[in-house]
Amino acid sequence: MPNAFVFIALFGWPLVAAYLFYARKFETAIIWSVLLSFLLLPASISIDLPGIPPLNKETIPNMALLLLVLLTPRRKFSWLPDSNMARLLIAMLVIGPFFTNALNGDSFQFGKLFLRGTTTYDAFSNVFAALIQLVPFIVARNYLATEEMQLKLLRALLFAGLAYSILILIEIRLSPQLHIWVYGYFPHSFAQQMRDGGFRAVVFLGHGLWVAFFVVTVAVAAAALWRVADQKVKALYGYATAYFCVVLVLSKSLGSLLYGIFLVPLVILTKPRTQVRIAAGLVILAMLYPTMRGLELVPVNTILSAAESIDERRAASLITRLNNEEKLLEKAHQRPIFGWGGWGRNRIYSETSGKKRSIADGRWIIVLGTDGWFGFIAFFGLLSLPVLAVWRQTRPKLRGAAPAITPVTAGLCLLLAINMIEMIPNATLPPWTWLIAGSLLGYAERLRTGVAEPSASAAPAMPRRRTVL
């Protein structure tokens, strides 16, 4: 059972965020308030109050962040991006729930399970939840859209990762216990954290897969910082990259390990412009995946054969995921435009017992089933747009050379793109991904208007000031 500290931590977070804004520089406070809240607050618990979305480790920090940004004097703030496409996608996120809920007023009975129809109240609640989720995106587009701020974001990821890795290694050695010790409960299935005769770390992220994805994120950040560091500190960033590669192996997540094997050499060895092109290709692949899956263009048998050659148990898990994808995709196609709405209506149940007969792991199938193609295009399109916008602005022009791009921006593009790919098998979407997306979109808008041109290099020195850690 959760202890009292759960509620103290959640409802006391706005005070912590306020202290960060008081004690640190404005942009630094934005970054650390997003990072620390997700890394430290309790996972898999929400407080449901009428009229507002569930209060949890994402909604409370995001609302606090928005309030503190708006209360900061002399800070120009724009609610909407300059990009017409971004505005359109945000508008789709806002109006989509009203169509979805209007078309899903019917109720269903599966044995003892009753699924009620959706209402206008649900539509307003869904819109509010979507806008709260976008807070880091909107704030980052306003205040983290320069190379200097992108450099700060990568550094913050690295420093947070260095501190968090101590907790990760403790749990890998002792088993995931920190969440129980601090908050009094375990946030997920303990059995899923047991792998290869050892344990995955969970810390305060809710699942070992989230921890492993955070580790690969930090490894890529360290590699990008190594690319632009001066000779005095270059070796330190190299050691940090190697260290997180080791931690990634110990995290026992095959998917994240493959991401690391692909991304870290890519960041170290290739040109930034090449990295941006690859990132653009990855986000396009993520957007096209549902269509490819429906048309049976995904080489399922090849993927399964490769998985079986590595680990039969993980191949069995992959088979289960793919089978569930097919079932849920079939149901999603019954209401393809605006989906089935919430309350689990997108899932499959036994007609007699009412028990669930499907498992929704990938965020793409969750969004497609719940909000239909309209919601899928809005949600994934908004995440894809920053990478595509950067790629478009840095392509060679017909007249004149293309703007230069640094490994810092390219590294962020890859991080956003790989999170898009990660949402195919899993639902992993940490709030710092929205920070990255907002920073990249604002940066692309600045390039388009000529307000800011990227410099040829941005060498990060190790900071002399005391960090928030």
C-alpha positions in Angstrom: 0.0 0.0 0.0 1.2 3.5 -0.7 2.5 5.4 2.3 1.8 9.0 3.3 5.1 10.1 1.6 3.5 9.4 -1.8 1.0 12.3 -1.3 3.6 14.5 0.3 5.9 14.1 -2.7 3.2 14.6 -5.3 1.4 17.6 -3.8 4.7 19.0 -2.4 6.3 19.0 -5.8 5.1 22.6 -6.8 7.1 23.9 -3.8 10.2 22.1 -5.1 9.7 23.5 -8.6 9.2 27.0 -7.1 12.5 26.6 -5.3 14.3 25.6 -8.5 12.9 28.7 -10.2 14.1 30.8 -7.3 17.6 29.3 -7.0 18.5 28.5 -10.6 18.5 30.4 -13.9 15.1 30.4 -15.6 16.0 28.0 -18.4 17.9 25.7 -16.1 14.9 25.5 -13.7 12.7 24.5 -16.6 14.9 21.6 -17.6 15.5 20.3 -14.1 11.9 20.6 -13.0 10.9 18.3 -15.8 13.8 15.9 -15.3 13.7 15.6 -11.5 9.9 15.2 -11.2 9.8 12.2 -13.5 12.9 10.6 -12.1 12.0 11.0 -8.5 8.2 11.1 -8.0 6.2 7.8 -7.4 5.2 5.9 -10.5 1.9 4.2 -11.4 -0.3 6.1 -9.0 -2.9 8.8 -9.7 -5.3 10.8 -7.6 -8.6 11.1 -9.5 -10.6 14.2 -8.7 -13.8 15.3 -10.6 -13.4 17.7 -13.5 -9.7 17.4 -14.0 -7.3 14.7 -15.3 -5.7 12.3 -12.9 -3.0 13.9 -10.7 0.2 12.0 -11.0 4.0 12.5 -11.6 3.4 14.0 -15.0 0.3 16.2 -14.6 1.2 17.9 -11.3 4.8 18.9 -12.4 3.5 20.1 -15.8 0.8 22.3 -14.2 3.3 23.6 -11.8 5.8 24.3 -14.6 3.2 26.2 -16.6 2.2 28.3 -13.6 5.7 29.2 -12.7 6.6 30.1 -16.3 3.6 32.4 -16.6 4.3 34.0 -13.2 7.9 34.8 -14.1 8.1 38.5 -15.0 9.3 39.9 -18.2 9.3 36.6 -20.1 7.6 36.7 -23.5 5.4 33.6 -23.9 3.7 32.3 -27.0 1.0 29.7 -26.6 1.1 28.5 -30.2 4.0 27.7 -32.6 4.7 29.8 -35.6 4.5 26.7 -37.8 1.0 26.4 -39.4 1.4 22.6 -39.5 2.1 22.5 -35.8 -0.9 24.7 -35.1 -3.1 22.4 -37.2 -1.9 19.3 -35.4 -2.5 20.9 -32.0 -6.0 21.9 -33.2 -6.6 18.3 -34.2 -5.6 17.2 -30.7 -8.1 19.7 -29.2 -11.1 19.0 -31.4 -10.6 15.3 -32.0 -11.9 14.2 -28.5 -15.2 15.9 -29.1 -15.8 13.8 -32.3 -14.5 10.7 -30.6 -16.8 11.0 -27.6 -19.8 12.1 -29.7 -19.5 8.9 -31.8 -19.1 6.6 -28.9 -22.2 7.1 -26.8 -23.1 3.4 -27.1 -22.4 1.0 -24.2 -21.4 -2.6 -24.2 -21.9 -5.6 -21.9 -19.3 -8.4 -21.7 -20.5 -10.9 -19.1 -20.3 -9.0 -15.8 -18.3 -6.2 -17.4 -20.2 -3.0 -18.4 -18.5 -0.4 -20.6 -20.4 2.8 -20.6 -20.7 5.2 -23.5 -18.5 8.4 -23.6 -19.9 11.9 -22.9 -19.0 15.5 -23.5 -17.6 15.6 -20.0 -15.0 12.9 -21.2 -14.2 15.1 -24.2 -13.3 18.1 -22.1 -11.3 15.9 -19.7 -9.4 14.4 -22.6 -8.6 17.8 -24.1 -7.4 19.1 -20.7 -5.2 16.0 -20.3 -3.7 16.5 -23.8 -2.9 20.2 -23.2 -1.3 19.4 -19.9 0.9 16.8 -21.6 2.0 19.4 -24.1 3.2 21.9 -21.5 7.0 20.9 -21.7 6.7 21.1 -25.5 5.2 24.6 -25.5 7.6 25.9 -22.8 10.7 24.4 -24.5 9.7 25.9 -27.9 9.6 29.3 -26.2 12.8 29.1 -24.1 15.0 26.2 -25.1 15.1 26.8 -28.9 18.8 27.8 -29.2 22.0 25.8 -29.4 23.0 27.1 -26.0 19.8 25.7 -24.4 20.0 22.5 -26.3 23.5 22.1 -24.9 22.2 22.7 -21.4 19.5 20.0 -22.0 22.1 17.4 -23.0 24.2 18.3 -20.0 21.3 18.0 -17.7 20.5 14.6 -19.1 24.1 13.5 -18.5 24.4 14.8 -15.0 21.0 13.4 -14.0 22.0 10.1 -15.5 25.3 10.0 -13.6 23.4 10.5 -10.3 20.6 8.1 -11.2 23.0 5.4 -12.4 24.1 4.8 -8.7 20.5 3.9 -7.9 20.2 1.8 -11.0 23.3 -0.2 -10.1 22.1 -0.7 -6.6 18.9 -2.2 -7.8 20.6 -4.3 -10.4 22.6 -5.8 -7.6 20.0 -6.0 -4.8 16.7 -6.2 -6.9 14.3 -3.3 -7.4 13.4 -2.2 -3.9 13.9 1.6 -3.8 10.3 2.3 -4.7 9.0 0.1 -2.0 11.4 1.6 0.6 10.5 5.2 -0.2 6.9 5.0 -1.3 5.6 1.7 0.3 4.5 -0.1 -2.9 5.9 -1.7 -6.0 4.7 0.0 -9.2 4.5 -3.0 -11.6 4.9 -6.7 -11.9 8.1 -7.8 -10.0 8.4 -10.9 -12.2 8.9 -8.8 -15.3 12.0 -7.2 -13.7 13.7 -10.6 -13.4 16.0 -11.4 -16.4 18.9 -13.7 -17.1 19.4 -14.7 -13.4 19.4 -11.1 -12.2 17.2 -8.0 -12.0 16.3 -5.0 -14.0 16.4 -1.7 -12.1 13.1 0.1 -11.7 14.0 2.9 -9.3 11.1 5.4 -9.5 10.3 5.1 -13.2 7.7 2.2 -12.9 9.4 -0.5 -15.1 12.8 -1.7 -16.1 12.1 -0.9 -19.8 11.7 2.8 -18.8 15.0 2.7 -16.9 16.9 1.1 -19.8 15.5 3.7 -22.3 16.6 6.5 -20.0 20.1 4.9 -19.9 20.3 4.8 -23.7 19.1 8.4 -23.8 21.9 9.5 -21.5 24.5 7.4 -23.5 23.5 9.2 -26.7 23.6 12.6 -24.9 27.1 11.8 -23.6 28.3 10.8 -27.1 26.9 14.1 -28.6 28.6 16.1 -25.9 31.9 14.3 -26.6 31.6 15.3 -30.3 31.6 19.0 -29.4 33.8 19.1 -26.3 37.1 20.8 -26.2 40.3 18.7 -25.6 40.4 19.5 -21.8 37.1 17.6 -21.1 36.7 15.4 -24.2 38.1 12.4 -22.4 35.6 12.8 -19.6 32.7 12.7 -22.0 34.2 9.7 -23.6 34.5 7.9 -20.3 30.9 8.8 -19.5 29.7 7.4 -22.9 31.5 4.1 -22.3 30.2 4.0 -18.7 26.6 4.3 -19.8 27.1 1.7 -22.5 28.1 -0.7 -19.7 25.1 0.3 -17.6 22.9 -0.3 -20.6 24.1 -3.8 -21.0 23.5 -4.4 -17.3 19.9 -3.0 -17.7 18.9 -6.2 -19.5 16.6 -4.7 -22.1 17.2 -6.1 -25.6 15.4 -3.2 -27.4 17.3 -0.4 -25.6 20.5 -2.3 -26.1 19.9 -2.4 -29.9 19.1 1.3 -29.8 22.4 1.9 -28.1 24.4 -0.3 -30.5 22.8 1.7 -33.4 22.9 5.2 -32.0 26.1 5.6 -30.1 28.4 4.7 -33.1 26.2 6.8 -35.3 26.6 9.9 -33.1 30.4 9.4 -32.8 31.2 8.5 -36.4 28.8 10.3 -38.8 28.3 13.9 -39.8 25.5 15.8 -38.0 23.6 16.3 -41.3 23.7 12.5 -41.9 22.3 12.0 -38.4 19.4 14.4 -39.1 18.6 12.5 -42.3 18.5 9.2 -40.5 16.4 10.7 -37.7 13.9 12.0 -40.3 13.8 8.5 -41.9 13.0 7.0 -38.4 10.1 9.3 -37.6 8.6 8.7 -41.1 8.9 4.9 -40.4 7.2 5.3 -37.1 4.4 7.3 -38.7 4.0 4.7 -41.5 4.2 1.6 -39.2 0.4 1.2 -38.6 -0.3 1.4 -42.4 2.6 -1.1 -43.1 1.3 -3.4 -40.3 -2.3 -3.3 -41.7 -1.0 -4.0 -45.3 1.2 -6.8 -43.9 4.4 -5.1 -45.2 6.2 -5.5 -41.9 8.6 -8.6 -42.1 7.1 -10.3 -39.0 8.7 -13.7 -39.7 12.1 -12.3 -40.2 11.9 -10.3 -37.0 10.7 -13.3 -35.1 13.5 -15.5 -36.5 16.1 -12.9 -35.5 14.6 -12.7 -32.0 14.6 -16.5 -31.6 18.3 -16.6 -32.5 19.0 -14.3 -29.6 16.6 -15.4 -26.9 13.7 -17.8 -27.2 11.9 -16.4 -24.2 12.0 -12.8 -25.6 10.9 -14.2 -29.0 7.9 -15.7 -27.3 7.1 -12.3 -25.7 7.5 -10.6 -29.1 5.0 -13.1 -30.6 2.5 -12.3 -27.9 2.9 -8.6 -28.7 2.5 -9.0 -32.4 -0.6 -11.2 -32.0 -2.2 -8.7 -29.8 -1.3 -5.9 -32.3 -3.2 -7.8 -35.0 -6.3 -8.2 -32.8 -6.3 -4.6 -31.7 -5.7 -3.3 -35.2 -8.7 -5.3 -36.4 -10.9 -3.7 -33.7 -9.4 -0.2 -34.4 -10.4 -0.6 -38.1 -14.0 -1.0 -37.0 -14.0 2.7 -36.0 -11.0 3.9 -37.9 -11.4 7.7 -38.1 -12.1 8.8 -34.5 -11.6 5.5 -32.6 -13.4 3.9 -29.7 -12.8 6.4 -27.0 -11.6 5.8 -23.5 -12.6 3.5 -20.6 -10.9 0.5 -22.3 -13.4 0.4 -25.1 -10.6 -0.1 -27.6 -9.7 -3.5 -26.1 -11.0 -7.0 -26.6 -13.0 -8.9 -24.0 -14.4 -12.3 -23.5 -18.1 -12.3 -24.3 -19.0 -14.5 -21.4 -16.6 -13.6 -18.6 -15.7 -10.0 -19.5 -12.0 -10.7 -19.0 -9.5 -8.9 -21.1 -8.3 -10.9 -24.2 -5.8 -8.3 -25.4 -2.8 -6.5 -24.2 -2.0 -3.1 -25.5 1.8 -2.4 -25.2 2.7 -0.1 -28.0 1.5 3.5 -27.7 0.7 3.6 -31.4 -2.0 0.9 -31.1 -3.3 2.6 -27.9 -3.7 5.9 -29.6 -5.0 4.4 -32.9 -7.6 2.4 -31.0 -8.7 5.1 -28.7 -8.6 8.2 -30.9 -8.5 6.7 -34.4 -6.5 7.9 -37.4 -7.4 11.5 -36.6 -5.9 11.3 -33.1 -2.9 9.2 -34.3 -1.9 11.8 -37.0 -2.3 14.6 -34.5 -0.3 13.0 -31.7 2.5 11.3 -33.7 2.6 14.0 -36.3 3.3 16.6 -33.6 6.2 14.5 -32.3 7.5 13.9 -35.8 7.3 17.5 -37.0 10.3 18.9 -35.1 12.7 16.4 -36.7 11.3 16.9 -40.1 11.4 20.7 -39.7 15.0 20.7 -38.7 15.8 18.3 -41.6 14.0 20.6 -44.1 15.7 23.8 -42.8 19.2 22.2 -43.0 18.9 20.7 -46.5 21.2 22.2 -49.2 19.4 25.2 -50.8 19.2 25.9 -54.5 21.1 29.1 -53.9 23.7 29.2 -51.2 24.9 26.6 -48.8 22.6 25.0 -46.2 22.9 26.2 -42.6 25.5 24.3 -40.5 24.2 22.0 -37.8 26.0 20.8 -34.8 26.1 17.3 -33.1 24.1 18.8 -30.3 21.0 19.4 -32.4 21.6 16.2 -34.4 21.8 14.2 -31.2 18.5 15.6 -30.0 16.9 14.7 -33.4 18.1 11.1 -32.9 16.8 11.0 -29.4 13.4 12.2 -30.5 13.3 9.8 -33.4 14.3 6.7 -31.4 11.6 7.5 -28.9 9.1 7.4 -31.8 10.5 4.0 -32.7 10.3 2.9 -29.1 6.6 3.7 -29.0 6.0 0.9 -31.6 6.6 -2.0 -29.1 6.1 0.0 -25.9 4.3 3.1 -24.5 7.5 4.8 -23.3 7.2 8.6 -23.6 9.0 10.5 -20.9 8.2 14.3 -20.5 11.8 15.3 -21.5 11.0 13.9 -25.0 8.4 16.7 -25.2 11.1 19.1 -24.1 13.4 17.9 -26.9 10.5 18.2 -29.4 9.7 21.7 -28.4 13.3 22.8 -28.5 13.8 21.4 -32.0 10.7 22.9 -33.3 11.5 26.4 -32.0 15.1 26.0 -33.3 13.7 25.1 -36.8 11.4 28.1 -36.7 14.3 30.3 -35.9 16.3 28.9 -38.8 13.4 29.5 -41.1 13.0 33.2 -40.1 16.7 33.8 -40.0 16.5 34.9 -36.3 19.3 32.5 -35.3 21.8 30.7 -37.3 23.6 27.7 -35.8 27.3 28.1 -35.1 29.9 25.8 -36.5 30.7 24.4 -33.0 29.5 24.6 -29.5 32.1 23.3 -27.1 30.8 22.4 -23.7 33.2 22.9 -20.8 32.5 21.2 -17.5 30.4 23.7 -15.5 32.1 25.4 -12.6 28.9 26.4 -10.9 27.2 24.1 -8.5 24.5 22.1 -10.2 21.1 21.3 -8.7 22.4 17.9 -7.8 
